[in-house]
Amino acid sequence: MQTQKSLRFLPACLLAVFLLTAGFEPAFAQSKLQENPGAYHGELDFPVSWKRYYSYDEWTQMMHDIQEQYDHLADIESIGKSRMGRDQFLITITAESTGAHDTKPAMWVDGAVHGNEVNGIMCSLYLMWYLLTQYDYNPFVHDLVNSTTFYILPGLNVDANASFVEFPNTANNPREPYRPEDNDGDGLYDEDQTEDVDGDGQLSNMYKEDPEGPLKLSDDGRAFVPISSPEEAVRRFIRIGSEGYDNDGDGRINEDDIGGPDPNRNYPFDWQLQAGWPYTMSESETRNAYEFMRTHDNIFAAFHYHNTGRIIMSAGPGGVEGGAQGQQATGPYGMGRGQQMTAEERLAQMREENKYAQYVERNVSPEYRHDFDVQTEIVTMGARILKNYRTSISGWRGTGQAQVNDYGMLGAYGYLIELWGSPAFAADINDDGRVSQEETMLWIDTELHGEGWIIPHAVDHPDLGEVWIGGSQKKHTQRTPPARYIEMEAQKNADFVMYVASQFPEVEIESIVATPEAGDLYWIDVTLKNDRVYPTSSDRDNELGTAIQDKLNFSSSGNVTLVEIPDGMTQIDPGIDASRAMAVGSASHEFRLRGQSEMTFRYLVQKSGGAGWVEIEVDSFHGGTASMRQDIR
């Protein structure tokens, strides 16, 4: 079995060997770590075709193979078993040489919590592959993997994921975990599923000839279309439903299919029985993922890949009573204050400077304002990177969804990405906002060379006699993109994840200034900065009481003594508002640094004798460490 799996990647490996030995030397003669966009960036160091979907066995083998090749950057583990006994494999990516994975701020990425959303698996795998193969070549990726941990769970709902790829299915099923369910109340479980009646590997619709039917075959014989006139003399059909049999003899077809609770309504925060039954975290697949996240408090942000619709859905605070249209709008990207105008006017003004600008009018309570502004800025950049994606900021009402649970329960910034969508960008010829069947067929003929459509054909059905099957799109032309579009989606989504990780907080000591006060007393002003978008801990993390506060530690030479003064805000220069500082009277002080901000801390020290020094150390759980020494003469 091991040999068989390895052979799947052999042709690509042979290609790499050929390129390395047959006139391909110039591209590889460069030094590895470089910034030339036209140079080789490691893609063939671990060759993978991103023009196909992979089975569970194939993509988990890919994870093991790439981890073995990059064992200094990656570890792999099973975080638990699915209902059907499959392992949920997670790969941890970070440079071990710069510290253990749990000592760095971390990004969580999972794909396909819904079984049919397997392009989420491909995006997760692509991110894994990109980070590892680019590490030795791309300075941006190199620095990111050195400073950040990535926990990647490519497939969450692995039983349904495996079925969707490997067996005939509709575009929408199987979606849920395989919890037995009696949909038709006959005491049997999942006994009447959709089935491939004609054996073509696809599931389509069944039609039966009926003299009173409202449908006919189109002139080209490729689809069933409505009959325009009652007098029209044509063969008439009625639609029966999706392919399948009456397995339990009750006269119905496909009425008890495989399914269970919606796994993305099964998380604890704002859980509701109707969608997330029978109880929160009832499904092993979601529970395993949540328990891993809950026990790794270095997870700062999380991405969850779904389909469909091209939406960036970010978790943020909900609105509070008192919000109204025309409230005072925020400044660019939600930062600062602006003039009185409607949300539409404000957004139009912002897009004069940045066509990707996002603005959400919501009256947010003050303790959550910074998180809301941060998320607005992040999704603005997401709209730019992903290009044709819409944005939405979730409120508190998440009905057990993962991204809202990230924020509400864990205080982490959560993002749900609805990948792909209908091919409206290419198929909507008349630009009316919808894609008709004719436009879809033209797109399939033009872009896919016709391979995405099932031509109607007659089949003998054991329960119904002669039926016609077809007249619909194939599986990978609807919610999941055709294989040729996989890498296009995966690349830009990897770019967005990496951008978000690059904005994790980084605390730096900008300056230490010693100013004589009187006699042997000196003011020591320490300015810290965080020029990243994210704060060192979220508003929500602080409201939950789970945030690990940043620590400022003071030390000095033996002849310099810290003078105890009351902690509190002060002003270094009474005439300058920007000179506000936090007075600190103890050697250890806790604080939190917001995104894109500076803070100044003021100490009072007494020096005796000759020259001395003070040293400041900063220890931020998510923002890193820094230290600086300043002489006092």
C-alpha positions in Angstrom: 0.0 0.0 0.0 2.8 2.4 0.8 4.4 1.8 -2.5 1.2 2.3 -4.4 0.6 5.6 -2.7 4.1 6.8 -3.3 3.8 6.0 -7.0 1.0 8.6 -7.3 3.6 11.3 -7.0 6.3 9.6 -9.1 5.6 11.3 -12.5 6.0 14.7 -11.0 9.2 13.7 -9.3 10.6 12.3 -12.6 9.7 15.7 -14.2 11.7 17.5 -11.5 14.7 15.2 -12.0 14.5 15.8 -15.8 14.4 19.5 -15.3 17.3 19.5 -12.9 19.5 17.5 -15.3 18.4 18.8 -18.7 19.4 22.3 -19.4 17.5 23.8 -16.4 20.7 24.9 -14.6 20.4 28.7 -14.9 17.3 28.9 -12.7 18.9 26.8 -10.0 22.3 28.5 -10.1 21.1 31.4 -8.0 21.4 31.6 -4.3 18.3 30.1 -2.7 17.0 33.0 -0.6 16.4 35.8 -3.0 13.8 38.4 -4.1 13.7 37.9 -7.9 10.0 37.4 -8.9 11.2 35.8 -12.1 13.4 33.1 -10.4 12.8 29.6 -9.1 11.0 29.5 -5.8 11.1 25.8 -4.9 7.9 24.6 -6.6 9.6 21.5 -7.9 11.3 20.6 -4.6 8.1 18.8 -3.8 6.1 18.5 -7.0 2.3 18.4 -6.7 -0.4 18.8 -9.3 -2.9 21.4 -8.3 -5.1 20.6 -11.3 -7.1 17.7 -9.6 -8.9 16.7 -6.4 -7.3 14.1 -4.2 -8.8 11.2 -2.3 -8.5 11.0 1.5 -5.7 8.4 1.2 -3.9 10.5 -1.4 -3.9 13.8 0.5 -3.1 12.4 3.8 -0.2 10.5 2.2 0.9 13.9 0.7 0.9 15.4 4.2 3.1 12.6 5.5 5.5 12.8 2.5 6.0 16.5 2.7 6.5 16.4 6.5 9.2 13.7 6.0 11.0 15.9 3.5 10.7 19.1 5.7 10.9 17.5 9.1 12.8 20.6 10.4 9.8 22.7 9.6 6.8 20.4 10.1 5.3 17.8 12.4 2.2 15.7 11.8 -0.3 14.2 14.2 -3.8 12.9 14.4 -6.0 15.0 16.6 -8.6 12.3 16.8 -10.9 9.9 14.9 -14.0 10.6 12.8 -17.2 8.7 13.4 -16.1 6.1 10.8 -12.6 5.8 12.2 -10.6 8.0 9.9 -7.7 10.0 11.4 -8.0 13.8 11.3 -4.4 14.6 10.5 -3.0 18.0 11.4 0.3 19.4 10.2 2.2 21.9 12.4 4.5 24.3 10.4 7.1 26.5 12.0 10.9 26.7 12.1 12.0 24.6 15.0 15.4 26.4 15.0 13.6 29.6 16.2 11.5 28.1 19.0 8.9 25.5 19.8 5.5 25.8 18.0 3.6 26.7 21.2 5.9 29.7 22.0 4.9 31.6 18.8 1.6 33.2 17.8 -0.3 30.7 15.7 -2.7 30.6 12.8 -5.3 27.8 12.6 -6.5 26.8 9.2 -9.1 24.1 8.5 -11.0 23.0 5.4 -14.2 21.3 4.5 -16.2 21.1 7.7 -19.0 20.5 5.3 -18.3 17.2 3.4 -19.0 18.5 -0.1 -16.8 21.6 0.3 -13.6 19.8 -0.7 -12.0 22.8 -2.4 -11.3 23.9 1.2 -9.1 20.8 1.5 -7.2 21.9 -1.6 -6.7 25.5 -0.3 -5.4 24.1 3.0 -3.0 21.7 1.3 -1.8 24.4 -1.0 -1.0 26.7 2.0 0.9 23.8 3.6 2.9 23.1 0.4 3.6 26.8 -0.3 4.9 27.6 3.2 7.3 24.6 3.1 8.5 24.7 -0.5 9.0 28.5 -0.4 10.8 28.6 2.9 14.3 28.3 1.5 13.6 30.7 -1.4 11.1 33.4 -0.4 12.3 35.9 2.3 8.8 36.8 3.2 7.8 33.2 3.8 11.1 32.5 5.5 10.5 35.2 8.1 6.9 34.2 8.5 7.6 30.5 9.2 10.4 31.6 11.6 8.2 33.8 13.7 4.7 32.1 13.3 3.2 28.7 13.8 0.6 27.3 11.4 -1.7 24.6 12.5 -3.3 23.2 9.3 -6.2 20.6 9.3 -6.9 20.2 5.6 -10.0 18.1 6.0 -12.3 18.3 9.1 -15.3 16.3 8.1 -13.1 13.5 6.7 -15.8 10.8 6.2 -18.1 12.9 4.1 -15.0 14.5 2.4 -13.8 11.1 1.3 -17.2 10.1 0.0 -17.7 13.3 -2.0 -14.4 13.0 -3.9 -14.4 9.2 -4.4 -18.1 8.4 -5.2 -20.9 9.8 -7.3 -22.6 12.6 -5.4 -24.7 15.7 -6.0 -23.0 19.1 -5.6 -24.6 19.4 -2.1 -24.1 16.0 -0.5 -22.8 14.5 1.6 -22.6 17.6 3.8 -22.9 16.5 7.4 -21.0 13.9 9.5 -22.3 10.4 9.3 -24.5 10.4 12.3 -27.3 7.8 11.6 -30.7 9.6 11.1 -34.2 8.4 10.3 -35.5 11.1 8.0 -38.7 9.3 7.0 -39.7 7.9 10.4 -39.8 4.3 9.4 -37.4 3.0 12.0 -34.6 2.5 9.5 -31.5 4.7 9.1 -30.1 6.2 5.9 -31.6 3.4 3.8 -32.8 5.4 0.9 -29.8 7.4 -0.4 -29.1 9.0 -3.8 -27.5 6.4 -6.1 -25.9 6.3 -9.5 -28.6 4.7 -11.6 -26.8 4.8 -15.0 -23.3 4.1 -13.6 -21.6 7.1 -15.2 -19.9 8.3 -12.0 -22.2 11.4 -11.8 -25.5 12.1 -10.1 -28.1 14.0 -12.2 -31.9 14.4 -12.4 -34.3 11.7 -13.5 -37.2 12.5 -15.9 -40.1 10.3 -17.0 -42.2 10.7 -20.2 -45.7 11.9 -19.3 -48.3 13.2 -21.8 -49.2 15.9 -19.3 -45.7 16.9 -18.5 -44.5 20.5 -18.5 -41.1 19.8 -20.0 -39.5 18.8 -23.3 -36.1 18.2 -24.7 -34.3 21.2 -26.0 -33.8 21.4 -29.8 -30.1 20.4 -29.3 -31.1 17.5 -27.0 -28.9 18.7 -24.2 -31.4 19.9 -21.6 -35.0 19.7 -20.5 -36.8 23.0 -21.0 -40.3 24.3 -20.3 -43.0 23.9 -22.9 -44.0 27.3 -24.1 -47.4 26.4 -25.6 -50.0 23.8 -24.5 -50.6 23.0 -28.2 -47.0 22.2 -28.9 -46.7 18.6 -30.2 -43.6 17.2 -28.6 -42.6 14.4 -26.2 -43.5 15.6 -22.7 -41.6 14.9 -19.5 -41.9 15.4 -15.7 -39.0 15.6 -13.3 -38.9 12.7 -10.8 -35.9 14.0 -8.7 -32.3 13.0 -8.2 -31.0 9.6 -9.3 -31.8 6.8 -6.9 -33.9 3.8 -6.1 -36.8 3.0 -3.8 -34.7 0.8 -1.5 -37.3 0.4 1.3 -40.4 -0.1 -0.9 -42.3 2.9 0.5 -42.9 4.4 -2.9 -40.4 7.2 -2.4 -36.9 7.8 -3.6 -33.9 9.3 -1.8 -36.0 10.3 1.2 -33.6 9.0 3.8 -30.1 10.0 2.7 -26.9 10.0 4.7 -26.7 13.0 7.0 -26.7 14.4 10.5 -26.3 17.7 12.3 -24.7 20.6 10.5 -21.1 20.5 11.8 -20.7 24.3 11.4 -23.6 24.8 13.8 -22.2 22.4 16.4 -19.7 24.7 18.1 -20.5 26.0 21.6 -20.9 29.8 21.1 -24.5 30.7 20.4 -25.3 27.0 19.8 -28.9 26.2 18.8 -30.6 22.9 19.0 -32.4 23.0 15.6 -29.3 23.2 13.5 -26.6 21.8 15.8 -28.4 18.9 17.4 -28.3 16.8 19.5 -26.0 18.8 21.7 -23.0 21.1 21.4 -19.8 19.4 20.3 -21.7 16.1 19.8 -19.7 15.3 16.6 -16.2 13.9 17.2 -14.9 15.8 14.1 -15.8 19.2 15.5 -15.0 18.3 19.1 -11.5 17.2 18.1 -10.8 20.4 16.3 -12.2 22.6 19.1 -10.4 20.8 21.8 -7.1 21.3 20.0 -7.8 25.0 19.6 -9.0 25.4 23.2 -5.8 23.8 24.6 -3.4 25.9 22.3 -3.8 29.4 23.6 -1.1 30.6 21.2 -3.7 30.5 18.4 -4.2 34.1 17.6 -6.4 33.8 14.4 -8.2 31.1 12.5 -9.4 30.5 8.9 -12.2 28.1 8.0 -12.6 27.2 4.3 -16.1 26.7 3.0 -18.0 27.2 -0.2 -19.7 28.8 -2.0 -20.2 32.5 -2.8 -16.9 34.3 -2.6 -17.3 35.9 0.9 -14.9 36.9 3.5 -16.8 36.5 6.7 -14.9 37.8 9.8 -16.0 37.4 13.4 -16.4 40.6 15.3 -18.5 42.2 18.0 -22.2 42.6 17.5 -24.1 45.9 17.6 -25.6 47.4 20.7 -28.9 49.3 21.2 -28.9 52.8 20.0 -27.2 52.4 16.6 -28.9 54.4 13.8 -28.5 55.2 10.1 -26.4 58.3 9.6 -24.4 57.9 12.8 -20.9 59.5 12.8 -18.9 57.3 10.5 -15.4 56.1 11.2 -12.3 57.2 9.2 -10.3 55.2 6.6 -10.5 51.5 7.1 -12.5 52.2 10.3 -9.7 54.1 12.0 -10.3 57.5 13.5 -13.4 59.8 13.3 -15.0 61.3 10.3 -17.9 63.7 9.5 -21.6 63.1 9.8 -22.8 61.1 6.8 -24.7 58.0 5.9 -22.9 54.7 5.5 -23.4 54.7 1.8 -21.9 58.2 1.5 -19.0 57.3 3.7 -18.2 54.1 1.7 -18.4 56.0 -1.6 -16.0 58.6 -0.2 -13.5 55.9 1.0 -13.6 54.2 -2.3 -12.5 57.3 -4.1 -9.1 56.6 -2.5 -9.3 52.8 -2.3 -11.7 50.9 -4.5 -11.4 47.9 -2.1 -12.3 49.9 1.0 -14.9 48.3 3.3 -17.2 50.0 5.8 -19.8 48.5 8.1 -22.1 50.8 10.0 -22.6 49.3 13.5 -22.9 50.9 16.9 -20.2 48.9 18.8 -19.7 49.2 22.5 -16.4 51.0 23.4 -14.7 48.0 24.8 -15.0 46.2 21.4 -14.3 49.2 19.2 -10.7 48.4 18.4 -11.5 44.8 17.4 -14.2 46.1 15.0 -11.8 48.6 13.5 -9.1 45.9 13.1 -11.4 43.5 11.4 -12.6 46.2 9.0 -9.0 46.9 8.0 -8.2 43.2 7.6 -11.2 42.5 5.3 -10.3 45.6 3.3 -7.0 44.0 2.4 -8.7 40.7 2.0 -11.0 42.2 -0.7 -7.9 43.6 -2.4 -6.0 40.2 -2.4 -9.0 38.0 -3.3 -10.4 40.6 -5.8 -13.9 39.4 -6.4 -14.9 38.5 -2.9 -17.5 40.3 -0.8 -17.0 41.0 2.9 -19.2 40.5 6.0 -18.5 41.0 9.7 -20.4 38.5 11.8 -22.0 39.7 15.0 -22.7 37.7 18.2 -25.4 35.6 16.5 -23.3 32.8 15.0 -25.6 29.8 15.8 -22.7 27.6 16.6 -20.4 28.6 13.7 -16.7 28.1 13.9 -15.5 31.6 13.2 -17.9 33.2 15.7 -16.9 30.5 18.2 -13.2 31.5 17.7 -14.0 35.0 18.8 -16.7 34.5 21.3 -15.2 31.5 23.2 -11.5 31.8 22.6 -10.9 35.5 22.0 -9.2 34.7 18.6 -9.8 36.5 15.4 -11.9 34.2 13.2 -12.5 34.2 9.4 -14.8 32.0 7.4 -14.1 32.0 3.7 -16.8 31.0 1.2 -14.7 29.9 -1.7 -15.5 29.9 -5.4 -19.2 30.4 -6.3 -21.0 30.2 -9.6 -18.8 31.3 -12.5 -20.7 34.6 -12.7 -17.5 36.5 -13.5 -17.2 34.6 -16.8 -20.7 33.3 -17.6 -23.0 36.2 -16.9 -22.9 37.5 -20.5 -25.7 40.1 -20.2 -24.5 41.2 -16.7 -27.9 40.9 -15.1 -26.6 39.4 -11.9 -27.7 35.9 -12.6 -26.4 33.0 -14.7 -29.1 31.4 -16.8 -28.9 27.7 -18.0 -28.0 28.9 -21.5 -25.1 31.1 -20.1 -23.9 28.1 -17.9 -23.9 25.8 -20.9 -22.0 28.4 -23.0 -19.4 28.7 -20.1 -19.1 24.9 -20.0 -18.6 24.7 -23.8 -16.1 27.6 -23.9 -14.1 27.2 -20.7 -14.4 23.5 -20.1 -14.7 22.2 -23.7 -18.1 20.7 -22.9 -16.9 18.2 -20.3 -19.0 19.6 -17.5 -22.5 18.8 -18.8 -24.5 15.5 -18.6 -26.4 14.9 -21.9 -30.0 13.5 -21.3 -30.2 9.8 -22.1 -32.7 7.0 -21.6 -32.1 4.3 -18.9 -34.1 1.4 -17.7 -35.0 1.9 -14.0 -36.1 -1.2 -11.9 -38.8 0.8 -10.1 -39.9 3.3 -12.7 -39.3 1.7 -16.1 -37.7 3.9 -18.7 -36.4 7.2 -17.3 -34.2 9.9 -18.8 -31.2 11.0 -16.9 -29.2 14.2 -17.5 -29.6 17.8 -18.5 -27.5 19.1 -15.6 -24.0 20.2 -14.6 -21.5 17.7 -13.4 -20.3 17.7 -9.7 -17.2 19.8 -10.0 -18.8 22.7 -11.9 -21.1 24.0 -9.2 -20.1 24.4 -5.5 -16.6 23.1 -6.2 -14.6 24.5 -9.1 -13.4 22.6 -12.1 -9.9 21.3 -11.5 -8.3 24.0 -13.7 -9.5 26.7 -11.3 -8.2 25.0 -8.1 -4.8 26.6 -8.0 -6.1 30.1 -8.9 -8.3 30.1 -5.8 -5.8 28.4 -3.6 -2.9 30.8 -4.4 -4.8 34.0 -3.6 -6.3 32.5 -0.5 -2.9 31.4 0.7 -1.8 35.0 0.1 -4.6 36.3 2.3 -3.8 33.9 5.1 -0.1 34.9 5.0 -1.0 38.6 4.9 -3.1 38.1 8.1 -0.3 36.2 9.8 2.2 39.0 8.8 0.0 41.4 10.7 0.2 39.5 14.0 1.5 41.9 16.7 5.2 42.6 17.1 6.2 44.7 20.1 9.4 46.8 19.7 11.2 49.2 21.9 11.5 52.3 19.9 13.5 54.4 22.3 14.6 55.0 25.9 15.2 58.6 26.8 16.8 59.7 30.1 16.0 63.3 31.2 17.5 64.9 34.3 14.9 66.2 36.7 16.5 67.6 39.8 19.7 66.7 41.6 20.2 63.0 41.2 16.7 62.2 39.8 16.1 61.3 36.2 12.9 60.6 34.2 13.2 57.5 32.0 10.8 57.5 29.1 10.3 54.2 27.3 8.4 54.2 24.0 7.1 50.9 22.7 5.4 50.4 19.3 3.4 47.8 17.5 3.2 48.7 13.8 1.1 45.7 12.9 -2.7 45.8 12.4 -3.5 43.5 15.3 -3.2 44.3 19.0 -1.2 42.1 21.4 -4.5 40.6 22.5 -8.1 41.0 21.3 -10.8 43.1 23.0 -12.7 39.9 23.4 -9.8 38.0 25.0 -9.6 40.8 27.5 -13.3 40.9 28.2 -13.2 37.1 28.7 -10.4 37.6 31.2 -8.2 35.0 29.4 -5.8 37.5 27.7 -2.1 37.1 28.8 -1.0 40.6 29.4 2.2 42.1 28.0 4.9 42.6 30.6 7.4 45.4 31.0 10.3 44.7 33.2 12.8 47.2 34.6 16.3 46.6 35.8 19.3 48.8 36.4 22.9 49.0 37.5 23.6 49.0 41.2 23.8 52.7 41.5 20.4 53.4 39.9 17.3 53.0 42.0 13.7 52.9 40.9 11.6 55.5 42.7 8.1 54.4 43.6 5.4 56.7 42.1 1.7 56.1 41.6 0.8 54.3 38.4 -1.4 56.3 36.1 -1.5 58.5 33.0 0.6 61.6 33.0 1.8 64.1 30.4 5.5 64.6 29.7 4.9 68.0 28.0 1.8 69.6 29.4 1.3 71.5 26.1 1.4 68.5 23.8 -1.4 65.9 23.9 0.8 63.4 22.1 3.2 63.3 25.0 0.9 61.4 27.3 2.6 58.5 29.1 1.9 55.9 31.7 3.7 56.6 34.9 5.1 53.3 36.3 6.4 52.9 39.9 7.3 49.2 40.0 9.9 47.0 38.3 7.2 44.9 36.6 4.2 46.3 34.9 1.4 44.7 32.8 -0.1 46.4 29.7 -1.7 45.8 26.4 -0.6 47.4 23.1 -3.1 48.1 20.4 -2.5 47.6 16.7 -0.7 50.4 14.8 0.1 52.3 18.0 2.7 53.5 20.4 2.8 53.7 24.2 5.2 55.6 26.4 6.0 54.6 30.0 7.6 57.0 32.4 9.9 55.9 35.3 11.6 58.0 37.9 15.0 56.8 39.0 17.7 58.1 41.4 21.3 57.7 40.5 24.3 57.9 42.9 28.0 58.1 41.9 29.2 57.8 38.4 27.6 56.5 35.2 24.9 53.9 35.4 22.3 52.2 33.2 18.7 51.1 33.0 17.5 48.1 30.9 13.9 47.5 29.7 12.7 44.1 28.7 9.3 43.5 27.0 7.6 40.1 27.1 4.5 39.8 25.0 2.8 36.4 24.6 1.7 37.1 21.0 3.9 40.1 20.3 7.4 38.6 21.0 10.2 39.8 23.2 12.5 42.8 23.1 15.1 44.5 25.3 17.2 47.7 25.3 19.7 49.3 27.6 20.3 53.0 28.1 23.3 54.6 29.8 22.8 57.4 32.3 25.7 59.7 32.7 
